[in-house]
Amino acid sequence: MTTDKPETSAAADALLHGLNEAQADAVTTDAIPLAIHAGAGSGKTRVLTRRIAWRSLTGLSDPRRVLALTFTRKAAAELRSRLRVLGLRDQVAAGTFHSVAYAQLRTLWRDNDMPEPELLDRKFLLVTSLLPRDRRSTDVLDVIGEIEWAKARRFIPETYAAGAEEAGRNPPLPLTVMARIFDEYETQKKKRNQVDFDDLLNECRRALKGDKRFADAQRWRFRHLYVDEFQDVNPLQFALLNAWLGGRHDLCVVGDPDQAIYGWNGADADHLRRFDTHFRDGTVLELRQNYRSTPQVLRTAAAALSGHEPMESNRPSGPNPTITNHPSAAEEAAAIARRARDSRGVDRPWSQQAVLVRTNAQAVVVATALQKADIPVRTRSGSALLDRGDVKAVLGDMEQSNRPPGDELADLGPDPGESTETEPVDEASSGTRDTERDAAYAELRRLADEFLAVNSTGTATEFAAWVRREASTGIDDSTDAVEVATFHGAKGLEWPIVHIAGLEKGLVPIAHARDPESVAEERRLLYVGLTRAEEALHLTWAAERTFGTRTSKRSPSPWLDDLRAAIDGLDRPLNHRDQSRQARAARSRTRRPALPDNPDVAAVKAWRLATARASNVPAFVVFTDATLEALLELRPTTRAELLAVPGIGPVKVDRYGDALLEVLAGLD
């Protein structure tokens, strides 16, 4: 599919307006396979969608043959919406790995008259039945998570124990017991003709490998593949991606190694970090200019990564971040509420502020303090009680029960309020998962008391429906409220003012992160939280914190010293020279060296500048430095040879070819 219509050319050029040189290079380069390392706030989605649109409008891709893979339905919907605005309407297919694999498998099953297996979307009851009876009330969600991790890492029951031991996993049950449960889980699914979401990925991969007709059809349908948030791809998804490609190279991925925060869930950022090793002849470009945060926020955030150069800010200077400590978690939350009120000012909406925490248990304390101060609160995915996997599973089970809700909740174990423990226990030894679960279950019991106060004969089914209805009214995005979210839940979001609470040892980093890889991921998770701030950043910690009924003395996060040193260094004025130095350091890490200083380079640069001025566009819109470098290396003498130069397609050959060949012919 090629085009040389003037209106199409103009539309393609319009896509490059407003982009910086690195962004335009990422949009227009012909290099494939291509990885774009897009730092926080660097315009990742903008570059991804404009690359898809630019290659479609210039005839380099057929939009009907594009497949864009995301990790959430929301991200897929946003991508499709942006592409429609750019003129591609509904031609581009976008979806999650699971949704695309499921759609392809259903086609395979239908075309071959194969019985379609049942999709096991709720594993709670099945896995519960496989656990030792004395562990069913507390460990089922952790066991499900461990099975999902194993399948994401492509382990089978027979290889799980060795793989988990090598990876330093800390499963809720002994490795041999976990391996047995994993094996029984797989056996039971097979007997019932069921598949889970991870099975969809593996079955699709196997079908592509073993059924040539099916593979040919899918590879004909999708020829140009794009993957968003590539740092979050796990080995199973990566294997499926390779099966979709089938040895082809038309792949573009976008992600940020510094925001790789899902290793605990099976993701492997090595696929992005060493992209040009996984894909021979792959090209890696970097976007290092940040359009979200002030220089002060970026320099503070970079300190969390220990030794990283800050991204280059495209915003004016702002206030220095602050660090404060408080006697207790309750006083910390109250202080955050006061600061939130003071920061609001006269006309500023509440929704321009967020409070970020490491764990769900902390979110409840902060939300309660804000509500007591008459500040409207909204919780986001990953921070609200009902966004917890264990709470979702409990409510899903209750939806099938006509017992009183109190009886169902009693099955979860003893009420934390009845604990006889009096000695403070440090969170590192008590287990973060248990304390968070205690807090979540205690909140469920409180909600049950509230429900029974107005409906004394209500059933568990009615209680579950009531809780979900109440939750849906509490997270309306149209309301003006302060967000409360975990670091994980805040990824991809941004606010002018961000408060980060609980910067304590045992929380940041989390207590169960002990090996170097887990600790490094905790650093990146803190970085994600810090880079959500656009203008103001306030950091706090508490000297005492209560988990359930246990109270423990706290000490500041070991990384607070790095953050404090960075903030103290902000008193030196941030001038253009500082930011230029940072930009040069960042560019030195990219795979492309700067053009040499010689007469041939000067000649093609002069021609590019004159051409750009005549067209009233930036010079890199005509050709990027990378394309000029390739031109001088290949020295094409015909239009056909020009088409072989990376970064030059039919439209640019028609527009600039003759003049460019004349310039090249005049070089020594």
N, C-alpha and C positions, 0 to 999 in steps of 0.2 A: 504494500500500500504506500504509494508516494503521492505527493501533491506539490504543485508549484503555483497554486492560486494566490494572487496578491493578498486577498483578504486573510487567507490562512497564514501566510508568512507574517503579516502584520500582527495577527493574533498570537503567533508563537513568540515574536519579539516582545509583545506586551507582557508576556509571562515573566520576562527577565527584569522588567522595571521594578525598582525598589529592592533588588537583591544586592548584597555585597559581592565582591569578586569570588570569594570562596563558595558562596551559595550558587552563583551563576555557573561556576565551574562544575559543581556537583549536579546541577540541572542539565547542562548541555554536553558533558563529556560522553564520548562514545565508548569509554572503557567499560568492559564487562569481563568477568563479574566485578561488581563495584560495591564497596562498603563505605558508608558515610558515617564517620564518628561525629555525632552531633551532640555537643555539650549542652548542659542545662540552659534553657532559654535561647538557644541558637536558631530557632525556627525550623525544627526537625520536620514537622508535618507540612509546613509550607514548602520546604524543599522537595519532600517526597511527592506531594501532589503535583507540584509544578513540573517535576521531572517526568512523571507519567503523562501529564498534559502536553508538555513540550515535545516529547518524543512521538506522541500521537499526532499532534498538529503538523510536525515536520515530516511525517511519513516514515519515521524510523521504527515505529511500533503500530500495531493494529489494536486499538483500544478494546475491541471485542475479544482479543486474545490475551488480555492482561489479567493476572490474578494477584491481588494485593492481600497479604496475610497479616492478621492482627491478633492480639491476645484477648480482646473483649469485643462483644457485639457493639458496645458504645463507640469504640475506636473505629470499627468498620463503618458504622453509620456516619460518623463525622467525616471519614475519608471520602465516602461516596458523596456526601453533601458538598464538600469542598470541590470535588471534581465536577459536579454538576454546575457549580458557580463558574468554574473555569471553562465550561462549554462542552464537557464530555457526557452530560446527561447521565443515563443509566447504563452506559455501554460497559463500564469496567466492573468486573466481579471483585468484591471485597468481602472477606469473612474470616472467622477464626480457623485455626488449624482443624479443630474438631468439627465445626459445621461444614467445612469443605469436604473433609474426609467422609463424614456421614452421608452427605449428598451423593458423593461419588459411589460409595458402597451401596446405597439404596438403588442406584441405577444398575449396578452390577447384579445385585440380587434379583431385581425385577427382570432384567434382560435374560437371565439364566434360570428363571423360574425357581429360584432358591428361597426357602423360607426365611423371612426376615427375623433375626433374633430380637428379643426384647431388650431395650436399653435400660440398664440398671443405673438410674440417676440418683437413687438413694441407697447407700451402702450400709446405713446404720443398723438395720435389723439383721441383715445377713451376717455382718461382722460381729455384732453382739452375740449371736448364737454360737460363734466359734471361740469366744474368749472363756478363760476360766471364770467360774461363777463369781468368785470373790473380786474380780477385776472389771466386771461388766459396767459398773456404775461410773467409773472414772476414766478408763483407758481406751474406750472404743474409738474416740475421735483421733487420738494419737496413733492408734494402730492403723486406722484408715489412712492417715497422713503418711505413715511409714510405707504402707503398700503402694500408695501413689508415688512416693519418692522412688521406690525400687523399680516400678514400671517405667517411670520417666527416665531412669538411668539404664533401662533395658536389662534389668536383672530378672531372672526367673526364680521360682522358689529354691531350686537346687543351687543357685549361685548367689542368692541373697546374702547369706550369713557372711561369706568371705568378702563380698563387695561392701557390705555395711561396716564390717570391721576395718577394712582398709580405708574407708571414707571417714572413720572416726564417728560414726553415728551413735546416738544415745537413745535407742528405742525404749518404749515403755515397758517391754517385756524382754527376757533373755533372747539372744539371737536365735537359739534353737527353737524356742517357743514361737517366735515371730515367723520363722521359716515354715513351721508346721501350719500356723494359721494362714499364712500366705498361700500355701499349697492347697489347703482345704477350701479357701475362698475361690481359687481358680477352678477347683474340681466342682464345687457347687454351682458356679456360674455355667460351666459347661453342661452339667446335668439339666439345668433349667433353660438351656438355650438363651442365655443372657450375655450381654457384653457391656462393659463399662466404657467410660469416655476414653481411657487410655487404649483399650482394645480397638476402638475405632481407628486410631492412628496406626497401630501395628497391623491391623487387618488390611487397611488401605495400602500400606507399604508392601505387604506380602502380595497383594493382588497386582500391584504395579510391577513387582519383580517376576511374578509367575504367570501372568495372563497377558500375553503380548497384545492381543486385540484390545483389551481394556486399557493397557498402558498407552498404546498408540492413540486411542481415542482421547484420553485425558491430556496427553502431551500435544495433540493437535489443537485441542480446545484452549489450553493455556500454554502460551509460548513465552510470555514475558512475565517473570515472577518478581514480586517485591515483598519484602518482609519488614514490618515495623517492629521497634523495640527488640532488635536482634540479640541484645545481650541477655534476654530472658528465655531464649530457645533452649530446650533441654535435648539430651541425646536422642530421645525417641522422635521428637519433632524434627530434629536435624536429619535423621535417617529418612523420614518421610519426605522432607524437602528434597533430598538428593534423589529419591525415587521419582518425585514429580519432574525433576530436571532431566533425569535419564541421561546424564553425560553432557547435556547442553550447558551453555554458559550465560544465558540471558537472565541474569539475576542482579538485583540491586537490593541491598539491605541497609537499614538505618538503625543506629542505636548509640548508646553511650556507655563505654566500659566503666566509667565512674559512677553510673547509676545501676550497676548490677547488684541487686539486693534480694534475689530469689534463689540463691544457691541452696538454701535449706530445703527448698521445694523441688530440687532436681535440676534447676537451670544451670547452664554451663557457659559463662561468658567467654571462655576460650574460643568459642566459635567466632566471636567478633574480634577478640584481641588478636588472634592469629589468623585472620581471615585469609590472608594471602598464602598461608600454609595449607589451610583446608581447601582452598580453591586456587589451584595453580594459575599463575598469571593474573591473579586478582589485584585490583587497585584499591588503595585506601586513601580517602580524602578526609580532612578534618574541618569542622566548623567550630571556631573558637571565639566568635564574637557574640556576646550575650546581650539580648535586647530586653531582658526582664529586670535585672537587679542593678542596684547602685554599685560602684567600685568598692565601697566599704563592705557590703554584704558579700561580694565575690571574694575579696581578700580574706575575710573571716572564714568563709566556707572552705576555701582552698587549704586553710590550716588543718581542717579535719582530715584531709587526705595525706598529710605529712609529706611536705616536699614538693607538692604539685604547684605549678605556676597558676595563678588565677586566670580565669577567662578575661577577655578584654570587654569591659563594660561599654555599652553604647548609650548609657544614661548619665546625667550629671551627678555630682557628688551628693550624698545624703548624710543623715546622722550616723554617728558611730553606734554599733551594736552595744548592748549593755549586758552585764552579768551580775546577778544578785542571788544571795542565798537566804533561806528562811528557816526558822526553828523547826517547823513541821510541814508535812504535805498539805494539811488543811490551811495553814497560814500562807503557804506558797500559793495555793489556789485562790485564796481570798485576795492576795496581793495582785495576782494576775487579773482578777475581776476589777480591782481598782484601776490598774494601769489601762485596761481595756476601755473603761469609762473615760479616763483622762485622755486617752489617745483618740477617742471618737471625735472630739471637737463638736462644733455646732452643726455642720452640714454633712459630715462623713457618715455613710451607712455602716451599720454593724457588720455587714457582710464583707467589708474590706479587711476584716481581722480574722485570724485563725489561731487556735492553740493546738500545738502538736506535741504528742507524747509517744513514748516507745511502746507501751502496752495498753491493752484495753482496760485493765483495772484502773490505771491512772485516769483514763478518760472520764469515768464515772465521777471521780472526786472533783475534777475540774468543772464538768458540766453542772454538778450540784452547786458549786460555789458561784458560778455565773448566774444560775437561776435564782439563788438566794439574793443576789445583787440586782434582781429584776432586769437582767440582761438576756435577751432572747438567744437561744442556743440551737444549733443544728449539728447533727452528727453525720459524718460521711462514712462510706463503705470502709470497713477495716477498723472503725472506732466504736460504732454503736453496738449496744448489747446484742441486738438482733442480727448484726453482721458476723457474729462469731459462729464458726462452724459447729461447735458443740451445742450452742443454744438453738441454732437452726435444726439440728438433728433431733433435739429433745422436743421441740415444737412439732416437727414432722411426725414424730411418734405419737404425740398427744392428740394430733388431729384424727387418729384412728381409735381413740379411746373415749368411752362414756363414763369412766371413773371420775371421781372428784379430782380437781387439779392438784390438791394437796397430797393425795395418795400417789399420783404420778411423780410429783417432785420429791416425795419421800424416798422413792426408789433410787434417787440420784446419790443417796448417801446421807450421813448425819448433817444436820444444819450446822454451818460454821459457827453460828452464834452459840452453840452448845459446847464448843470446845473447852476443855479444862486446862489447856496449855497456858501457862502464865509467864514462862521465861521468854524474852525476846529471841527470835530466831532470825538469823541473817538470811536474806532471800537467796543468796548463792547456795546455801545448803538446803533450804526448804524446797526449792524447785519452783521456777517461775510459772510453769504450766499449771501446777496445782493451785498456787495463790490466785492466778487469774481466773481459773475455773471456779474456785470458792466464791470469789467476788461476783462472778456472773450468775451462779446458781442462787446466791443470796439475793441478788436483784430480782431474779425470777420469782422467788418466794415472796418478796415484797409486793411484786405486781399481782401475784395470786391473792394475797390478802386484800389488796385494793379491789380486785375483781369480785371476790366473794362478799365484800362489804355491800355491793350493790346487786349481787345476784347469788344469794346464798346456796341455791341448788344448781348452780352452773356446773357443766361437765368440763373435762379436760379439752374436748373438741371445741367447745364454746370459748374456753379461755384462750386457746391458741389463736382462734379467729379474732378475738378481742385484742390480744397483744399485737397481732399483725396490723389490725386496723388503726390502733393507737400509734404504732410506729410509722405508718404511712402518712399520718397527719403531722408527724414531728420532723419530717425530712423534706418538706416542701422547699424546693430551690427558689421559689418565688418570694419566700418570706425573707425579711431582713434580719439576719441573725449571725452571731459569731460562730464560726465553724470549730468543732472539736474533732480531731482526727489523729490516728497514729501516723508515724512516719511512713509506713507502708501505704496506708490509705490516702496519704496526701500526694503521693507520686503523680506527676502530671498536672497538678493544680498549682495555683499561685495566688498570693494575697499581698496587698500593699504593706500590711503590718502582720508580723508573725511572732507569736510567743512560743518558746520551746521550753517545756517544763520537765523536771525530773532528770536533769543531767548529773546523774549519780553513778557511782560504781555499782554494778549489778543490774543497772538498767541501760546505761550507755558506757561501755558495751554491756549487752545482756549477760547475765551470770553464766548461762550454759554455753557461751561462745568462748572456747578455751584454745582450740588449735589456731594456728596463724591464719588459715583461710577464712575461718568463721569470724575472727577478730577483724580481718581486713574488710569483710562484708559489713560488719557493724560500723566501721569507719565510713563506708560508702553510704550506709543508711542514714547516718548523721548528716552527711553531705547533702543527701536528698532533702532532708528536713530543712537545713539551713538555706538551700537555694530556692525554697518556695517563697522567700521574702523578696518583695520588690523594693521597698524603701526602708522600713524599720525592722529591726531584729532584736528581741529581748530574750535572754537566756536565764533560766533559774534552776536552783536545786534546793533540796530540803535536807536538814540535818537529822530528821526522824520521819519514818514513814510506816504506815500500818497496812498490813496485808491480811485481810480477813480479821482475825482477832489478834494477830501477832504484830508487835511493834518492834522495829529494829532501828538502830542507829545507822546513819548513812554517812558516806564520805563522797566528795565531789568526783565526778568522772575524771579519770586520768588524762582525758583529752582536753579538759577545760584549760589547763595551763597553755596548751598550744593556741587555743582560741583567744585566751586573754592576751598572750604575747602579740598575736596578730592585731587585736583591737588596739593595744597600746601603740603599735607601730603606725596606726592610722593617723596619729597626730601630725606626722609628716605630710605636707600637702600632696595630694594626688594630682600630678600634672600630666600633660600629654606625653612627655618624655618617658615617664614611668609606664604608662599604658603601651606606648610603642615598644618599649623594651620587652614587656610581657608578651606582646603580639609576636615579636621576632622569635622569642624563645619558643612559643607555641608552634610557629610555622616551621621551626627547625626540626620538629618532631614528625612532620609530614613526610610522605614518601617522595615528594617532588622537590628537587633543588631549584634554587632561583636561576633564571636565565643568566648566562655569562655576559660579560661586558665586552663586546667586540663589534666591528663594523657591520657584519651581517645581521646581528640581532638589532642593532640600532636602525638599520634600514627597514626591516619588517615592522619594527615598533612604530617608526615614523609613518609608514603606510597605514598601519592599523589606526593610529591616532587621527590621521587626516580623514580616513573613511568614517570613523566614529563621529567626528565633528560634523561631517557632511550629512550624516543620518540623524544627528542629534541624539546619540545614545552613548552610554559609557563605552570605553575602549574594549573591556572584556566581553561586551555583548557581541562584538564583531568576532573576535577570537580570544580565547584565554591564553595565558602564558604557556600552559601545557600544550596547547595546539600549535603555538608558534614554535615551541621547542621541537615538536614532532615534524613540523614542516621543514625546519632547518636540518633535521637529521635525515629525512627521507628524500628531500629535494625533488618533489614531483615535477614533471614536465608536461603532463596532459591532464585533462579534466578527469579521466578515468583514474589516474594515479592520485589525484586530489581526494577522490572518494575513499581511498584506502588510508587516509590520514585520520587518526583518532580525533574526534571533535568536529569533523567536516562531513556534512550530509548533502543530499541533492539540492536543498534550498540554498545553502551557502555557496555551493559550487555555481549555481545559476546566478547568484547575486554578486559574488566576489571573484569567481574563478579566473576570468580572463585577466583582470587587473592584477590578481595575486600571482599568476603564472609569469606575467611580465616583470613583476618585481623580483621574483626568484631567479628569472633568467638573467637579470642584470647583476646578480651577486657574483663575487669572485669564486 
